[in-house]
Amino acid sequence: MELAEARVETKPVKMRSMKRGKRIERIVIYALLIILSIVFIFPFFWLVGTSLKPESEAMAFPPSLLPKKWDWANYKEVFEIVPFAKYYINSLIVTVGGVIGTVISCTIVAYGFARIKGKGRDFWFAVLLATMMLPPQVTMIPVYMIFSKLGWINTFLPLIVPSFFGNAYYIFLLRQFFKTIPRELEESAYLDGCGTFGIFWRIIIPLSIPSVITVALLSFMGYWNDFLGPLIYLNDESKYTLALGILQFKGALIVSWGPMMAASVLVLLPLIILFFVGQKYFISGIATTGVKG
């Protein structure tokens, strides 16, 4: 009897110690997350703070995070020093065209690999994945020669047209998501007289909106931040994208740090807005990809 009572008394003690241990673990995790968040967000705050500083204060030592005198003239000078609005339009043209091409091509190819049975399908999918291990520097010169023969140098075509031929990583991402969709829906559509493209357009795509938006967001970031492509194919300054346009703030001897930081903030704004608008779909698309298949 006494032994049973002792066991009953020890249970609340164990439960309290377990709760205390979980509480301490939660506090440690939250503390680490807060510290890491501060570390990662600090460069952005530094960027915004420097963009609002006068040129003399931007190079002062010791440096300060917030400006002593808020100077919005840097944002005005961005559009006076270089044709920044033109660079913005050029980046939008390249990015929107690239995103449209990527989404169209990758969804169609991924649907074929995920849902359409055929001889050698898995082999060709393995070949597609193998291309991800090929460094882009290997194909840079041959691809440049092809575009040069086509007369596409100093145009936006070399930056947009390749997106309509797919991207191995995005195809893999979409294929994994498509394989999680129950085949019963597909079979029911066939019985109702729906064709292959109808199933793709009316069933697969509506059910795969999170993954499609994820691919669109990732490709938007890639094309918006692309520096090497415009550097190789664009020679005319009027066709520069934002990645090249920011370099125009760096002279031979003098760097306009305030306007350059202000231009960097303006370049980041679309990415920040897109992330906050589409983060629900982005997280959902990443979390559910690869659950099956």
N, C-alpha and C positions, 0 to 999 in steps of 0.2 A: 504493500500500500504506500509506504513512504517512498519507494523507488518510483512508483507511478506519479506521485505528486511532484517529485523532483524533476521528472521528465516534462511534466506540464509547465512547471515554472521556468525551465530552460528554453522552452519554445519561444516565448515572447522576447527573451534576451537575444536569441539568435536572429529573430526577425528584425529587432531593432538594430543589431549590428550589421545585418545585410542591408537594411535601408540606409544606414549611415555610410556604409561602404559605397553604395550606388550613388548617394548624394555627393560624396567626395569625388567619385569618378566623373560625375556630370559636371561638377565645378571645374575640375582640371581640364576636361575637354572643352568647355566653354571658354576658359581662360586662354587655352592654346589657340582656339579659333579666333578670339578677339585679337590676340597678339599677331597672328598671321595675317588677319584682315588689315590691321594697321600697317604692317610691313608692306603688303601688296598695294594698298591704296595710297601710301605715302608719296610715291613718284607722281601720281596724278594730282594730288594736292600741291606738290611742288611745281608741277607744270602750270596749273591754274594760277598759283601765286606769282610765279615769275612772269606770266603773261600780263599781269596787272601792275608790274613794277616799272618805274622809269629806267632807262638804260643804265644810268649811274648806279642805281640801287640793285639792279639785276646782277652786277658784277662785284658788289660790295663784299668785303670780308670783315668779320664773320657773316655768313649768309643768314637770312631770316626766312621763315616759312611764309609769313604773311607780309604783304607790302606795307611800309609805313605811310606811303602816299599812294592811293589807288589811282592808277593811270589807265583809262580806257582808250587812250590814243593809239595804243599798240594795235588794237583791233581795226582801227581806221587805217593805219599805215599798211596793214596786210594787203588791202585792196589798192593802195597807192604805189607800193614798191613793185609789185608784180601783178599781172592780170589773174588774180586769184579766182574771181568768179568764172573765168574761162576754164581754169584748171578744174574747178568744181564740176562744171558741165561735162567736161571730157571724162572725168572719173565716173560720173553718173552714167554716161553713155556706155562706157566699157563695162561697168559693174552690172548694170541692168541687163545688157545684152548677154554677158557671161552667165549671170544667174538664170536667165530664161533658158539658154542653151543647156546649161548643166542640169536643171530640173527636168526638162523634156527628155534629153537623151538618157540620163541616168535612171529615171523612173521606167522608161520603156525597156531598157536593157535588163534592169533588175527584175522586172516582171517576167521577162523571158527566162531568166536563170532560175527564178523562184517557182513559177507555176506551170511553165510549158515543158513537157517532157520531150526529149529528143536525143538522138544518138550523139555521144560525145559531149553532152552538156556539161558534165562535171569536169571533164578534161579542159574544155575551153574556159570554164570559170577559174580553174587552177592557173591557166596561162594568164588570165586577166589579173589575178592576184599577184602573179610573179612579176608583172610590170611595175608593181609598187616598189620592188627592190632595185629597180633600174634608176640610177641617179640622173636627174634632169640634165646635168652637165654633159652626159654622154651623148644625148640627142640634140643638144643646143645648136651645134654647128650644122648638122644635116637639116634640121627643121628650118634654120635661118636660110639656108640655101634654097629650100623648097619655096619659102615665102618670097625670096628674092626673085626666083624665076617667075613666080606668079605676078610680080609687080606690086606686092602688098606692103613693101617696106615704107615706113612713114605714113601708115594708115592704121586705123583701129582694127582692121580685119584679122591680123595675126593674134590679137588679144581676145577676140570674140569668137571667131569661127571654131577654134579647137574645142571650145566648150560644148559644141553640138556633137562631138564624138565621144562624150562620156568621160567619167573620172573613176578610176578603179576603186578608190576608197569609198566614194559616195554610192557606187553601184553595190558594193559589199554591204554597206550600211542599210540601204533600202531593201536589198534581197533578204537580209536577216529579218527585217520587220515584216516583209510580205509573207514570209514563211510562217509567221505566227497567226495569220488570218485563217480561220477554219475553212477547209475545203468544201464543207457542206453548203456554204453560201454560194460557192462557185458552181457546184452541181445543181443547186436549185435554179440558178440563173440559166444554166444550159437547158434545163427542162422547160423553162419559160420562153425559150427561143432566143436568148441573148448570145451574141457571138463573143469571140475572144477579146476584141477591142472594147465591146460594150461592157464586159465584165471588168476589164482593166479600168475603164473610165467611170463606170457607175458604182462599182463595188470596192475595188482595191484602192483607188485613189481617195475616195471619201473616208475610208477607214484608216488611211495611212497619213492623214493630214499632219500629225505631230512629226513623223519622220521626214515628210516632204519639206515642212517648214524648217526642220533642223538642217537639212541639206542646203536649203536656200540661205539660211543664216550663215552657215559655215562658208559657203561659196561666196556670199556677199563680202564677208571679212577677207577672204583670200584675194578677190579681185580689187577690192577697195584699197588694200594695203600693198598690192603688188608693186614692187619696185624694179625688179630685174627685167620683166617683160617690156614695160614702157621704155626702159633704158636701152634695150637692144633694138627695138623696132621703131621708135619715134625719134626723129631728128629735128623736126620743126618745133620751135618753142611754143607756138600757138596750139599745138596738139598735146602738150605735156599734161599728165595727170597730176593729182595732188602729191603723190609720192615723189615725183621729180620736181614739182613746183616748190616744195619746201626748201630744196637745195638752193633755190635762187636767192634766199635770204643770206646765204653765206658768200661773202665776197672773197677776193684774193687775200686781203689783209684784215678786213673787219667783218665780224658776224653780228647781225642785228638780232640779239637774243630775245628782246621783248617781242617784236613782231613774229619771230620764228616760233616762240612759245605760243603766242596767240593763234598763229596759223595751225599749230599742232592741236590746240584745243578744238578749233573749228573742224579739223579733220576727224577727230575722235567723236564729235557730237553724234553723227548718224549711227555709229556703231553702238554708242551708249543707249540711244533712243531705241534702236532695234532690239537690243538685248532685253531691255525692260519691258518692251511691248510683247516680245515673243519668248520670254524666258520660260513661261508655263509649257509651251509646246516644245521648246528646246530640251528641257529637263525630262519631259514625258517621252520624247523621241529617243533620247539617249538611254533612259532607264529601261525601256521596253525592247530595245534592239538586242537581238541575239538571245532571246529567252528560249527560242525553239530553233532547231535546225542547225 
